[in-house]
Amino acid sequence: MTSPLDSPLDSALVRAARRQPVTHTPVWFMRQAGRSLPEYRKVREGVGMLESCRRPDLVTEITLQPVRRHGVDAAIFFSDIVVPLAAVGVDLDIVAGVGPVVAEPFRTRADLDRLPELTPDLVPDITESVQLLVAELGATPLIGFAGAPFTLASYLVEGGPSKNHENTKALMYGDPGLWHDLCARLAQISGAFLDVQAAAGASVVQLFDSWVGNLPRADYETYVQPHSRVALAAVAKHGTPTIHFGVGTGELLPAMGAAGADVVGVDYRVSLTDALARIGDGYAVQGNLDPALLFAPWPALEARVRAIVEEGRAAPGHIFNLGHGVLPTTDPDVITRVVELVHEVGAR
């Protein structure tokens, strides 16, 4: 019989997310599943990104690789934020060196007809992958994830990655009714994707809002927060803790927490001390080492890691992470060394 201590629900990461006492500061890295690992590049040879995300054998292997190598406290489900969009029939591709590219950008009300609801029968491979991973991981929790409505809308409206999001903002401000209808559909898709993963056994889920830092707080609260709240609420029936992360979101942190997160992700531009002052003590925090510091000499990197762990002690819960994703040219051995250091200095 499995004891409670062998359950991922009693792991340091889940306990930190729930603002419960932990034996050590848990650590995982965004984009740890692949990116910098040679074993990832080998297994992905000749296989496109979207295909990789829909093959349970590859998803399982790639998700497990960083857990084996680095000894991190959680696995992050290997997928991409546009996978659920492709699953409902959006014509898109993930182009190497570019990112998601949508064949026909969404600009009019008629385009809403191309966004049906996401139902579990459209992603049976996701359920299978999560179940395989949960069986393999044992006491190590699996983090499921989805893209947030604003970021998904940006890809759909722009047709791909954008620096200025001019078409997105033109639609959002120029036709608020269409904008809210689009985001409502995306909230259902994001929420359903999170729900599928939580129902299959993911212990935590994270909602990524990569581009929302381009908005002022008042506009975030009007045009984005209600839809992110719907997506995050989709896993409430499972009691699954939620993490809400965005890039360049220092001004939005309180509002992102208020969208329904248990954990507020903090990027590297804001210290955890400042983030805690902004959001209060009702949330755990996640972060927030600058990914570029993994290239610095060890004494400089070590000092920053120690400082972040110390800042995190003031939080009701702290999950150590980068303030964005692992860069592809990062030395994997440095990542392993950081994990060991966090476990050493984060012992409680």
Secondary structure, 3 states (H helix, E strand, C coil): CCCHHHCHHHCHHHHHHCCCCCCECCECCCCCCCCCCHHHHHHCCCCCHHHHHCCHHHHHHHHHHHHHHHCCCCEECCCCCCHHHHHCCCCEEEECCCEEEECCCCCCHHHHHHCCCCCHHHCHHHHHHHHHHHHHHCCCCEEEEEECHHHHHHHHHHCCCCCCCHHHHHHHHHCHHHHHHHHHHHHHHHHHHHHHHHHHCCCEEEEEECCHHHCCHHHHHHHCHHHHHHHHHCCHHHCCCEEEEECCCHHHHHHHHHCCCCEEECCCCCCHHHHHHHHCCCCEEEEEECHHHHHCCHHHHHHHHHHHHHHHCCCCCEEEEECCCCCCCCCHHHHHHHHHHHHHHCEC
